[in-house]
Amino acid sequence: MPTAPFVDLSVHCKPRGPSDRIALTFTKILRFTADTFFAKRYGHRAIVLETVAAVPGMVGATLTHLRCLRRMCDDKGWIRTLMEEAENERMHLMTFIEVAKPTMFERLIILAVQWVFYLAFFTLYLLSAKTAHRVVGYFEEEAVISYTLYLAELDEGRSPNGPAPAIARHYWKLGDDATLRDVVLLVRADEAHHRDINHGFANELAGLAVNHAAVAPYPDHADDIRLAA
């Protein structure tokens, strides 16, 4: 069974200028809201947040695609990377739906939050793609923290460490004996990778040096994400 890649929990991109500070402040406000609403119900928190987390990659890929068409230029691999990020976040959502069944109230929250966030992020990306990617980088920093806290809940017995859902075992190529803890470790590694990629995109757009060697390793995923019937 594959093991989760190492995740450096100390990684934090220090704000450089007003747009970065705005991105960090916005992220902290959302984090406070999530903490207040969900407390330690990490499975339910994951369902709502992963719905939102799957939006930026699709928005970024769409607008990058259109920009490259207009300018007749190469995308430098950004479109495929962002599309894969969106798909990966969606698989996180599908996994946690199996872990914590969302209530009707949470489904209504998802509908409202997704539309508001999609329109807000779409507008932000049009105005400043650099700031948009910095926001996502900070989002992912918070996601790494949240999943680390979720692991502590599992390890200390406050949340049940049941068997990994079939969809997760297939997607991350896990064995039949895999547990929820194994899944959370891999989800956290995914988020760390997205964190570093988006901070790298923001740095590149800002004209800063990008250290590709510092990007967190990406877990291995199934080529075909669909479960066999």
Secondary structure, DSSP 8 states (H G I E B T S, - for coil): --------TT------SHHHHHHHHHHHHHHHHHHHHHTT-HHHHHHHHHHHHHHHHHHHHHHHHHHHHHHT---TTHHHHHHHHHHHHHHHHHHHHHHS---HHHHHHHHHHHHHHHHHHHHHHHH-HHHHHHHHHHHHHHHHHHHHHHHHHHHTTSS---B--HHHHHHTT--TT-BHHHHHHHHHHHHHHHHHHHHHHHHHHTT----GGGS-------SS-S---
